[in-house]
């Protein structure tokens, strides 16, 4: 994955308008200890230590989208009961719009209670309704979908076969979305996928794909036959089959197949992993990723999700960190100004001391390295503000820089002492300092305190300025002069050709 593209995706996620349609439920977790057998029957006695109530089903998809930073609206039908009220309150607490949720008297809002001891689920109790919607509620939901898809970038369908996604609801949704060129991504259930005709992509797991295709998947050949059967049956252009430890397989209508290997992680619980895949896939599509790019990102997120216990969300920071595991080079340290400001705010919240220095650093030399190492020792995070090529030309003349900004950025980011490199176009780093608000501002010892740009800003919020002397005799100008002198003498000593 391209790390910069992933960071940019999450930076702009607040602009992505996502609609989740499907079956809602509450996931209740009872955490306890099981250390004895009941005298009443040969069963374990669980001493409950704590209780946890989470959004489940389509609600977990919505919760994952919100954790990624997206705008989220949910459309569904729940019961007019206490569990339904708890669901609505949970959405409100997360700033997830419930404007598409309808209550049906007599319907029971789903609640799945899981008893967990020693990090293992030992019992699950389901309380739910599975009957189809009444004609009145079905009509209301279809009418709402028709009127609200104009304000959506992507639709996610989360089917748990609890009766909300009737044929009429699904056909209304896909037809309206197709007419408005809105992608529809479906996490399917059951054996009949014809009801999803018109969707952009389906995301079944291996077992679900076997059921729908009627073909046991035992190898790559049977996998391909199963995918072809599903795509032919549904008239589908894209199919993403999740395969647990085997990763994911993306099948496209143009005959292209992409195999995405799994990310090796310890698996604690696969509950909700499909919800995470659907949410991250949709976020990627809404942000302009093609399906392959979005699927690769979803695969990384799924690897994080299964390492957690219960229905849990995956955060942008966790995904970016996982992407960075494959990008340990200088590229991972070079940040744009807005993204860096967000990162540094989080570093400050963690109690980190942020150090800032700046310069042109044209022809990096030992004096620069020692200076930067000394600056890093002053705090926990060192940011280097780097003058852009245009800025260097204005400061040092039309023949500089000798090394362009992209190369200078990567050379500097390769130093262990530097945490982040950020380019700026102005003659001074004043705007960048104002944006990042470092606690410590560092300049070379050849500066006087009164001449340090940004000193007044930093000191105004309690920061300080530190002056670090450069190594004597080390400068880019000296190096350039020595090179010119040496090569000029060589040209003079070389006899001219006869």
Secondary structure, 3 states (H helix, E strand, C coil): CCHHHHHHHHHCHHHCEEEEEECEEEEEEEEEEEEEECCCCCCEEEEEEEEEEEEEEHHHHHHHHHHCCCEEEEEEEEECCHHHHHHHHHHHHCCCEEEEEEEECCCCCEEEEEEEECCEEEEEEEECCCCCCCHHHHHHHHHHHHHHHHHCCEEEEECCCCCCCCHHHHHHHHHHHHHCCCEEEEECCCCCCHHHCCCCEECCEHHHHHHHHCCCCCCHHHHHHHHHHHHHHHCCCEEEEECHHHCEEEEECCCCEEEECCCCCCCCCCCCHHHHHHHHHHHHHHCCCCHHHHHHHHHHHHHHHCCCCCCCCCCHHHHHHHHHCCCCCHHHHECCHHHHHHHHHHHHHCCCCEEEEEECCCCCCHHHHHHHHHHHCCCCEEEEEEECHHHHHHHHCCCCCCCCHHHHHHHHHCCCCCCEEEEECCCCCHHHHHHHCCCEEEEECCCCHHHCCCHHHHHHCCCEEEEECCCCCCCHHHHHHHHHHHHHHHHHHCCCCC
